[in-house]
Amino acid sequence: MFFPRLRRRAKWVFAFLAFAFALAFVVAGVGTGLGSGVGDYLADLFNRQPGTGDSDVGKAREEAVAAPKDDAKLERYLEAIFQDQSLNVDQQIAEMNRYLELRPDDPNALQQLAGLYLTKGGAAEQRAQSAQILASRAFFANEIQSPGGAVSQAIGVDPITSQIRQEASTNYSIAVAAAQDAYKKESEVWQKVTKLQPEEASSFFELGRSAQQGGDTTLAITAFERYLELAPESPDAAQIRELLKQLKLQQDAAQEGQAPPGP
């Protein structure tokens, strides 16, 4: 099912959450600071130009807003959001939220919105990983060129390498914050889905995954426990129980770290 993907991302999440909070850059300007230098190297689909006001989705939106009870027009609007090639992911998310203002209890649309946030979070993770790779390559290139040299001994790395690593570190921080923010918003959407479909096990699984990746350990534990209640014989059940143990240990450690000192 989904668990192999979860397991791969679990290591990432546990690593980046501590780093993210330590550097205090949660929700730090999604997509900003990536437009030059290393940012150009890391640019992705979020940098595409927006569509025009005459786009297919714009026309479909106008028709749907004018007739909010017309199911056919609402469906055309929903289809246009994903068919209009001029839209990037951020614009699709904005359009989906407009659609949900007209039809807030559409579980399928909510799941599609959650998928967009998942896509956005995954792209941000890739940017963060690329920044790490770039910083590492710059460091090792410096060591190969002048290992143990006078400049290296004096300042550690040459000025150009230092600048590249600093820029990569900044881009990494921004990307990690963007990823966590996207997964947090995804989990908010899955919470709405689980309220509409309280007996759908897969929705609780996705809620647990997105909550974990968004940094909400308590919500992740609650969601995974509910998933196991609904699907105790799932092929992933044993692995999720093991993951729950890890999450609870993480939760306990966080609570102990926040506890006030004793007398």
C-alpha positions as CSV (number, residue, x, y, z in Angstrom):
1,M,0.0,0.0,0.0
2,F,1.3,3.4,1.1
3,F,3.6,2.2,3.8
4,P,6.9,1.8,1.8
5,R,6.6,5.5,1.0
6,L,5.9,6.4,4.6
7,R,8.9,4.4,5.8
8,R,11.2,6.2,3.4
9,R,9.8,9.6,4.4
10,A,9.8,8.8,8.2
11,K,13.6,9.0,8.4
12,W,13.5,12.3,6.5
13,V,10.8,13.7,8.8
14,F,12.5,12.8,12.1
15,A,15.7,14.4,10.8
16,F,14.3,17.6,9.5
17,L,11.8,18.4,12.3
18,A,14.5,18.8,14.9
19,F,16.6,20.9,12.5
20,A,13.6,23.0,11.5
21,F,12.6,23.9,15.0
22,A,16.2,24.5,16.1
23,L,16.6,27.1,13.4
24,A,13.1,28.5,13.9
25,F,12.2,28.9,10.3
26,V,8.7,27.4,10.3
27,V,6.5,28.9,7.7
28,A,9.3,31.0,6.3
29,G,8.3,32.4,3.0
30,V,7.3,29.5,0.8
31,G,9.2,29.6,-2.4
32,T,11.1,32.9,-1.6
33,G,14.8,33.3,-1.8
34,L,15.1,30.6,-4.5
35,G,15.2,33.0,-7.5
36,S,18.9,33.5,-7.9
37,G,22.2,31.7,-7.6
38,V,21.6,28.3,-6.0
39,G,17.9,29.1,-6.2
40,D,18.0,29.0,-10.0
41,Y,19.6,25.6,-9.8
42,L,16.8,24.4,-7.5
43,A,13.9,26.0,-9.3
44,D,10.9,23.7,-10.1
45,L,7.4,23.7,-11.2
46,F,6.4,26.4,-8.7
47,N,8.2,29.0,-10.8
48,R,6.0,28.6,-13.9
49,Q,4.2,31.7,-15.1
50,P,0.6,32.1,-14.0
51,G,-2.3,31.7,-16.5
52,T,-4.2,34.5,-17.9
53,G,-7.7,35.7,-16.9
54,D,-9.0,34.1,-20.1
55,S,-7.8,30.6,-19.1
56,D,-10.2,27.6,-19.2
57,V,-10.3,27.5,-15.4
58,G,-11.2,31.2,-15.2
59,K,-14.2,30.7,-17.4
60,A,-15.3,27.6,-15.6
61,R,-15.0,29.3,-12.3
62,E,-17.1,32.2,-13.4
63,E,-19.8,29.9,-14.6
64,A,-19.7,27.9,-11.4
65,V,-19.9,30.9,-9.1
66,A,-22.8,32.2,-11.1
67,A,-24.7,29.0,-10.7
68,P,-23.4,27.3,-7.4
69,K,-26.1,24.7,-7.4
70,D,-25.5,23.5,-11.0
71,D,-23.7,20.2,-10.5
72,A,-22.6,20.1,-14.2
73,K,-20.9,23.5,-14.0
74,L,-19.2,22.6,-10.7
75,E,-17.9,19.4,-12.2
76,R,-16.5,21.4,-15.2
77,Y,-14.8,23.8,-12.9
78,L,-13.2,20.9,-11.0
79,E,-12.0,19.2,-14.2
80,A,-10.7,22.5,-15.5
81,I,-8.5,23.0,-12.4
82,F,-6.5,19.9,-13.4
83,Q,-6.7,20.2,-17.1
84,D,-5.6,23.9,-17.5
85,Q,-1.9,23.6,-18.3
86,S,-1.3,27.2,-17.4
87,L,-1.7,26.6,-13.7
88,N,1.1,25.6,-11.3
89,V,0.5,23.7,-8.1
90,D,0.0,26.8,-5.9
91,Q,-2.6,28.1,-8.4
92,Q,-4.4,24.7,-8.5
93,I,-4.5,24.8,-4.6
94,A,-6.0,28.3,-4.7
95,E,-8.6,27.2,-7.3
96,M,-9.5,24.0,-5.3
97,N,-10.1,26.2,-2.2
98,R,-12.5,28.4,-4.3
99,Y,-14.2,25.3,-5.5
100,L,-14.6,24.0,-1.9
101,E,-16.2,27.2,-0.9
102,L,-19.0,26.3,-3.3
103,R,-19.0,22.6,-2.3
104,P,-17.3,22.3,1.1
105,D,-18.4,18.7,1.8
106,D,-17.1,17.1,-1.4
107,P,-14.8,14.3,0.0
108,N,-13.3,13.6,-3.5
109,A,-12.4,17.2,-4.0
110,L,-10.9,17.4,-0.5
111,Q,-8.7,14.3,-1.3
112,Q,-7.6,16.0,-4.5
113,L,-6.6,19.1,-2.6
114,A,-4.7,16.9,-0.1
115,G,-2.9,15.4,-3.0
116,L,-1.8,18.8,-4.2
117,Y,-0.4,19.7,-0.8
118,L,1.4,16.3,-0.8
119,T,2.9,17.1,-4.2
120,K,4.0,20.5,-3.0
121,G,5.6,19.1,0.1
122,G,7.4,16.4,-1.9
123,A,8.8,19.1,-4.3
124,A,10.0,21.1,-1.3
125,E,11.7,18.0,0.1
126,Q,13.5,17.5,-3.2
127,R,14.7,21.2,-3.1
128,A,16.0,20.7,0.4
129,Q,17.9,17.5,-0.6
130,S,19.3,19.2,-3.6
131,A,20.6,22.0,-1.4
132,Q,22.3,19.5,0.9
133,I,23.9,17.8,-2.0
134,L,25.2,21.1,-3.5
135,A,26.7,22.1,-0.2
136,S,28.4,18.8,0.3
137,R,29.8,18.9,-3.3
138,A,31.2,22.4,-2.7
139,F,32.9,21.3,0.5
140,F,34.5,18.2,-1.0
141,A,35.6,20.0,-4.1
142,N,37.4,22.5,-1.9
143,E,39.1,19.7,0.1
144,I,40.2,18.0,-3.1
145,Q,41.7,21.2,-4.6
146,S,43.5,22.3,-1.5
147,P,43.5,19.7,1.3
148,G,45.4,20.9,4.3
149,G,46.5,24.1,2.4
150,A,47.3,27.3,4.2
151,V,44.0,28.9,3.2
152,S,42.1,25.9,4.2
153,Q,43.8,25.7,7.6
154,A,43.2,29.4,8.2
155,I,39.5,29.7,7.3
156,G,38.4,26.2,6.8
157,V,37.1,26.7,3.2
158,D,37.7,29.2,0.5
159,P,35.4,32.2,0.3
160,I,33.5,31.0,-2.8
161,T,32.9,27.6,-1.3
162,S,31.7,29.3,1.9
163,Q,29.3,31.5,0.0
164,I,27.9,28.5,-1.9
165,R,27.4,26.5,1.3
166,Q,25.8,29.5,3.1
167,E,23.3,30.0,0.2
168,A,22.6,26.3,0.1
169,S,22.0,26.3,3.8
170,T,19.5,29.1,3.5
171,N,17.7,27.4,0.6
172,Y,17.6,24.2,2.6
173,S,16.0,26.0,5.6
174,I,13.4,27.6,3.4
175,A,12.6,24.3,1.6
176,V,12.3,22.4,4.8
177,A,9.9,25.0,6.2
178,A,7.9,24.9,3.0
179,A,7.6,21.1,3.1
180,Q,6.5,21.1,6.7
181,D,3.9,23.8,6.1
182,A,2.6,21.9,3.1
183,Y,2.2,18.7,5.0
184,K,0.6,20.5,7.9
185,K,-2.0,21.9,5.5
186,E,-2.5,18.5,4.0
187,S,-3.2,17.1,7.4
188,E,-5.9,19.8,8.0
189,V,-7.6,18.6,4.8
190,W,-7.5,15.0,5.8
191,Q,-9.1,15.9,9.1
192,K,-12.0,17.2,7.1
193,V,-12.1,14.0,5.1
194,T,-12.1,11.8,8.2
195,K,-15.0,13.7,9.6
196,L,-17.0,13.2,6.4
197,Q,-15.9,9.5,6.1
198,P,-15.3,8.3,9.7
199,E,-15.2,4.7,8.8
200,E,-12.7,5.0,5.9
201,A,-9.4,3.5,7.1
202,S,-7.2,4.8,4.3
203,S,-8.2,8.4,5.2
204,F,-6.9,8.0,8.7
205,F,-3.7,6.5,7.3
206,E,-3.1,9.6,5.2
207,L,-4.0,11.8,8.1
208,G,-1.4,10.1,10.2
209,R,1.3,10.3,7.6
210,S,0.7,14.0,6.8
211,A,0.4,14.9,10.5
212,Q,3.7,13.2,11.1
213,Q,5.4,15.0,8.3
214,G,3.8,18.2,9.4
215,G,5.3,17.9,12.9
216,D,2.1,17.1,14.8
217,T,3.1,13.9,16.6
218,T,0.0,13.8,18.8
219,L,-2.4,13.9,15.8
220,A,-0.3,11.4,13.9
221,I,-0.6,8.9,16.8
222,T,-4.3,9.4,17.1
223,A,-4.8,8.9,13.4
224,F,-2.7,5.8,13.2
225,E,-4.4,4.3,16.2
226,R,-7.8,4.9,14.6
227,Y,-6.4,3.3,11.3
228,L,-5.5,0.2,13.2
229,E,-8.9,0.1,14.8
230,L,-10.6,0.2,11.4
231,A,-8.1,-2.1,9.6
232,P,-6.4,-4.3,12.3
233,E,-5.6,-7.0,9.7
234,S,-4.0,-4.6,7.2
235,P,-0.7,-5.8,5.7
236,D,0.8,-2.7,7.1
237,A,-0.5,-3.2,10.7
238,A,2.6,-4.6,12.2
239,Q,4.8,-1.9,10.7
240,I,2.4,0.9,11.8
241,R,2.4,-0.5,15.3
242,E,6.2,-0.3,15.3
243,L,6.0,3.3,13.9
244,L,3.6,4.2,16.7
245,K,6.1,3.1,19.3
246,Q,8.7,5.4,17.7
247,L,6.2,8.3,17.6
248,K,5.3,7.8,21.3
249,L,8.9,7.7,22.3
250,Q,9.4,10.9,20.3
251,Q,6.4,12.4,22.0
252,D,7.6,11.5,25.4
253,A,11.1,12.9,24.7
254,A,9.5,16.2,23.6
255,Q,7.3,16.4,26.7
256,E,10.3,15.7,29.0
257,G,12.2,18.4,27.2
258,Q,9.4,20.9,27.7
259,A,8.8,20.0,31.4
260,P,9.6,22.7,33.9
261,P,12.5,22.0,36.2
262,G,11.7,20.4,39.5
263,P,12.2,22.1,42.9
